[in-house]
Amino acid sequence: MSVYSSLTRALAQALVDVLWFVEGCEDDRMDPDDAVKVLEGVAHLVTRLSSDQRIEFITLLGSMAAEEADPSRRAFLEGFPAGFGLVEDDS
């Protein structure tokens, strides 16, 4: 039996894992320009989601954050919607 409740949950988890890795990479592990390209590419992709898809993804990110034990990863998940252009940043 799968540990994920849905394919959407599994793919969201995989996406977050990759982005968490890319964002946390030291310059000697990944070229900073390549890291920026990856992060900007994902930001562009998620901003093209429909309104319903955005709501679903933001809700999923919120539940993932609530379940996350690592404080820095939880902060990454909580900041994901604003950081990747899913919502307007109020700051």
Residue frames as a rotation matrix with the C-alpha (Angstrom) as fourth column:
MET 1
0.578 0.816 0.000 0.00
0.816 -0.578 0.000 0.00
0.000 0.000 -1.000 0.00
SER 2
-0.057 -0.570 0.820 1.24
0.540 -0.708 -0.455 3.48
0.840 0.417 0.348 -0.90
VAL 3
-0.448 -0.179 -0.876 2.22
0.869 -0.316 -0.380 5.93
-0.209 -0.932 0.297 1.81
TYR 4
-0.972 0.107 -0.209 0.57
-0.153 -0.964 0.216 8.72
-0.178 0.242 0.954 -0.21
SER 5
-0.279 0.955 0.099 -3.15
0.114 0.135 -0.984 9.35
-0.953 -0.263 -0.147 -0.30
SER 6
0.831 0.553 0.065 -3.07
0.145 -0.103 -0.984 10.34
-0.538 0.827 -0.166 -3.98
LEU 7
0.261 -0.713 0.650 -0.86
0.960 0.124 -0.250 10.76
0.097 0.690 0.717 -7.00
THR 8
0.585 0.009 0.811 -1.15
0.144 -0.985 -0.094 14.52
0.798 0.172 -0.577 -6.52
ARG 9
0.931 -0.234 0.279 0.23
-0.329 -0.213 0.920 14.20
-0.156 -0.948 -0.276 -2.98
ALA 10
0.540 -0.761 0.360 3.12
0.617 0.649 0.445 12.01
-0.572 -0.018 0.820 -4.17
LEU 11
0.228 -0.435 0.871 4.04
0.861 -0.328 -0.390 14.41
0.455 0.838 0.300 -6.98
ALA 12
0.766 0.066 0.640 3.78
-0.156 -0.946 0.284 17.45
0.624 -0.317 -0.714 -4.70
GLN 13
0.866 -0.473 0.158 6.05
-0.059 0.218 0.974 15.73
-0.496 -0.853 0.161 -2.19
ALA 14
0.319 -0.766 0.557 8.57
0.902 0.426 0.069 14.89
-0.290 0.481 0.827 -4.94
LEU 15
0.412 -0.110 0.905 8.50
0.514 -0.791 -0.330 18.48
0.752 0.601 -0.269 -6.24
VAL 16
0.903 -0.053 0.427 9.04
-0.358 -0.645 0.675 19.91
0.240 -0.762 -0.602 -2.76
ASP 17
0.713 -0.677 0.181 11.89
0.352 0.569 0.743 17.45
-0.606 -0.466 0.645 -2.13
VAL 18
0.198 -0.645 0.738 13.68
0.967 0.004 -0.256 18.52
0.162 0.764 0.625 -5.32
LEU 19
0.457 0.026 0.889 13.17
0.193 -0.979 -0.070 22.24
0.868 0.204 -0.453 -4.68
TRP 20
0.977 -0.136 0.164 14.21
-0.186 -0.162 0.969 21.89
-0.105 -0.977 -0.184 -1.03
PHE 21
0.455 -0.849 0.269 17.42
0.731 0.529 0.431 20.23
-0.508 0.001 0.861 -2.23
VAL 22
0.153 -0.379 0.912 18.09
0.839 -0.438 -0.323 22.82
0.522 0.815 0.251 -4.94
GLU 23
0.711 0.185 0.678 17.47
-0.065 -0.943 0.326 25.75
0.700 -0.276 -0.659 -2.63
GLY 24
0.919 -0.313 0.241 19.73
-0.250 0.010 0.968 24.30
-0.305 -0.950 -0.069 0.05
CYS 25
0.693 -0.680 0.238 22.61
0.711 0.591 -0.381 23.31
0.118 0.433 0.893 -2.24
GLU 26
0.304 -0.736 -0.605 25.99
0.138 -0.595 0.792 24.84
-0.943 -0.324 -0.079 -1.65
ASP 27
0.604 -0.088 -0.792 27.59
-0.697 -0.542 -0.470 26.48
-0.388 0.836 -0.388 -4.68
ASP 28
-0.476 -0.868 -0.139 30.14
-0.844 0.407 0.350 23.66
-0.247 0.283 -0.927 -4.94
ARG 29
-0.578 0.349 0.738 27.35
0.162 0.935 -0.315 21.07
-0.800 -0.063 -0.597 -5.31
MET 30
0.194 0.683 0.704 25.21
0.945 0.063 -0.321 22.92
-0.264 0.727 -0.634 -7.85
ASP 31
-0.762 -0.452 0.464 25.92
0.598 -0.767 0.234 25.91
0.250 0.455 0.854 -10.04
PRO 32
-0.591 0.544 -0.596 23.96
0.286 -0.549 -0.785 28.87
-0.754 -0.634 0.169 -8.63
ASP 33
-0.633 0.361 -0.685 22.79
-0.733 -0.563 0.381 29.90
-0.248 0.743 0.621 -12.12
ASP 34
-0.723 0.366 -0.586 21.41
-0.074 0.802 0.593 26.40
0.686 0.472 -0.553 -12.71
ALA 35
-0.719 0.454 -0.527 19.68
0.679 0.294 -0.673 26.46
-0.151 -0.841 -0.519 -9.33
VAL 36
-0.594 0.487 -0.640 18.02
-0.249 -0.868 -0.429 29.77
-0.765 -0.095 0.637 -10.19
LYS 37
-0.689 0.320 -0.650 16.87
-0.671 0.054 0.739 28.38
0.272 0.946 0.177 -13.55
VAL 38
-0.731 0.421 -0.536 15.26
0.431 0.895 0.114 25.39
0.528 -0.148 -0.836 -11.83
LEU 39
-0.603 0.493 -0.628 13.52
0.598 -0.242 -0.764 27.53
-0.528 -0.836 -0.149 -9.20
GLU 40
-0.585 0.381 -0.716 12.33
-0.525 -0.851 -0.023 30.10
-0.618 0.362 0.697 -11.76
GLY 41
-0.802 0.269 -0.533 11.15
-0.369 0.477 0.797 27.34
0.469 0.836 -0.284 -14.08
VAL 42
-0.635 0.589 -0.500 9.00
0.741 0.647 -0.179 25.81
0.218 -0.485 -0.847 -11.36
ALA 43
-0.562 0.426 -0.709 7.68
0.227 -0.745 -0.627 29.24
-0.796 -0.513 0.322 -10.37
HIS 44
-0.709 0.291 -0.642 6.66
-0.691 -0.469 0.551 29.86
-0.141 0.834 0.533 -13.97
LEU 45
-0.779 0.397 -0.486 4.97
0.078 0.830 0.552 26.47
0.623 0.392 -0.677 -14.19
VAL 46
-0.569 0.584 -0.579 2.94
0.818 0.326 -0.474 26.81
-0.088 -0.743 -0.663 -11.00
THR 47
-0.643 0.365 -0.673 1.79
-0.134 -0.919 -0.371 30.34
-0.754 -0.148 0.640 -11.85
ARG 48
-0.728 0.360 -0.583 0.15
-0.639 -0.049 0.768 28.83
0.248 0.932 0.266 -14.94
LEU 49
-0.868 0.467 -0.168 -2.06
0.497 0.821 -0.281 26.51
0.006 -0.328 -0.945 -12.86
SER 50
-0.171 0.895 0.411 -5.78
0.255 -0.363 0.896 27.15
0.952 0.258 -0.166 -12.96
SER 51
-0.191 0.186 0.964 -7.40
-0.785 -0.618 -0.036 28.78
0.589 -0.764 0.264 -9.94
ASP 52
0.820 0.557 0.128 -8.77
-0.534 0.667 0.519 25.43
0.204 -0.494 0.845 -8.76
GLN 53
0.577 -0.689 -0.439 -5.38
0.462 0.718 -0.521 23.77
0.674 0.097 0.732 -9.20
ARG 54
-0.357 -0.697 0.621 -3.68
-0.152 -0.613 -0.775 26.56
0.921 -0.372 0.113 -7.24
ILE 55
0.209 0.530 0.822 -6.16
-0.917 -0.186 0.353 26.20
0.340 -0.827 0.447 -4.40
GLU 56
0.953 0.138 -0.269 -5.66
-0.080 0.973 0.217 22.43
0.291 -0.185 0.939 -4.35
PHE 57
0.212 -0.962 -0.171 -1.86
0.486 0.255 -0.836 22.80
0.848 0.095 0.522 -4.36
ILE 58
-0.349 -0.305 0.886 -1.84
-0.489 -0.747 -0.450 25.51
0.800 -0.590 0.112 -1.66
THR 59
0.588 0.639 0.497 -4.13
-0.780 0.283 0.559 23.39
0.216 -0.715 0.664 0.52
LEU 60
0.853 -0.328 -0.406 -1.86
0.281 0.944 -0.174 20.39
0.441 0.034 0.897 0.01
LEU 61
-0.156 -0.951 0.266 1.23
0.210 -0.296 -0.932 22.43
0.965 -0.089 0.246 0.89
GLY 62
-0.047 0.234 0.971 -0.52
-0.825 -0.558 0.094 23.60
0.564 -0.797 0.219 4.05
SER 63
0.906 0.398 0.147 -1.26
-0.414 0.752 0.514 20.04
0.094 -0.526 0.845 5.15
MET 64
0.513 -0.807 -0.293 2.31
0.506 0.560 -0.656 19.01
0.693 0.188 0.696 4.35
ALA 65
-0.295 -0.618 0.729 3.60
-0.239 -0.691 -0.682 21.92
0.925 -0.376 0.056 6.45
ALA 66
0.362 0.532 0.765 1.33
-0.871 -0.098 0.481 20.99
0.331 -0.841 0.428 9.36
GLU 67
0.997 0.035 -0.073 2.72
-0.018 0.973 0.232 17.45
0.079 -0.230 0.970 9.31
GLU 68
0.404 -0.914 0.015 6.39
0.152 0.051 -0.987 18.50
0.902 0.402 0.160 8.95
ALA 69
0.795 -0.163 -0.584 8.60
0.605 0.166 0.778 17.98
-0.030 -0.973 0.231 12.01
ASP 70
-0.278 -0.960 0.043 11.66
0.956 -0.272 0.107 19.84
-0.091 0.070 0.993 10.67
PRO 71
0.275 0.456 -0.846 11.17
0.494 -0.822 -0.283 23.57
-0.825 -0.340 -0.452 11.46
SER 72
-0.486 -0.506 -0.712 13.23
-0.311 -0.661 0.683 24.82
-0.817 0.553 0.164 8.51
ARG 73
-0.951 0.211 0.225 11.44
0.302 0.485 0.821 22.54
0.064 0.849 -0.525 6.05
ARG 74
-0.053 0.967 -0.250 8.08
0.949 -0.029 -0.313 23.58
-0.310 -0.254 -0.916 7.56
ALA 75
0.040 -0.007 -0.999 9.04
0.051 -0.999 0.009 27.22
-0.998 -0.051 -0.040 6.99
PHE 76
-0.905 -0.381 -0.191 9.95
-0.194 -0.032 0.981 26.36
-0.379 0.924 -0.045 3.37
LEU 77
-0.648 0.726 0.229 6.54
0.749 0.555 0.362 24.72
0.135 0.406 -0.904 2.88
GLU 78
0.170 0.736 -0.655 4.71
0.777 -0.509 -0.370 27.62
-0.606 -0.446 -0.658 4.51
GLY 79
-0.073 -0.291 -0.954 6.56
-0.208 -0.931 0.300 30.13
-0.975 0.221 0.007 2.34
PHE 80
-0.677 -0.258 0.689 6.19
0.498 0.528 0.688 28.12
-0.541 0.809 -0.229 -0.87
PRO 81
0.267 0.852 0.450 2.92
0.929 -0.102 -0.357 29.69
-0.258 0.513 -0.819 -2.09
ALA 82
0.866 0.016 -0.500 4.25
-0.009 -0.999 -0.047 33.26
-0.501 0.045 -0.864 -1.88
GLY 83
0.000 -0.994 -0.110 7.80
-0.298 -0.105 0.949 32.35
-0.955 0.033 -0.296 -2.85
PHE 84
-0.760 -0.265 0.594 6.75
0.394 0.539 0.745 30.57
-0.517 0.800 -0.305 -6.03
GLY 85
-0.930 0.285 -0.231 4.05
-0.366 -0.762 0.534 33.03
-0.024 0.581 0.814 -7.09
LEU 86
-0.647 0.743 -0.173 0.95
0.645 0.654 0.396 31.05
0.407 0.145 -0.902 -6.15
VAL 87
0.525 0.751 -0.402 -0.34
0.851 -0.460 0.253 33.91
0.005 -0.475 -0.880 -3.99
GLU 88
0.468 -0.324 0.822 0.45
0.022 -0.926 -0.377 37.57
0.884 0.195 -0.426 -3.61
ASP 89
-0.292 -0.642 -0.709 3.15
0.854 0.158 -0.495 38.24
0.430 -0.750 0.503 -1.03
ASP 90
0.705 0.709 0.036 1.66
0.589 -0.613 0.526 40.61
0.395 -0.349 -0.850 1.57
SER 91
0.380 -0.604 -0.700 5.02
0.699 -0.309 0.645 41.89
-0.606 -0.734 0.305 2.80
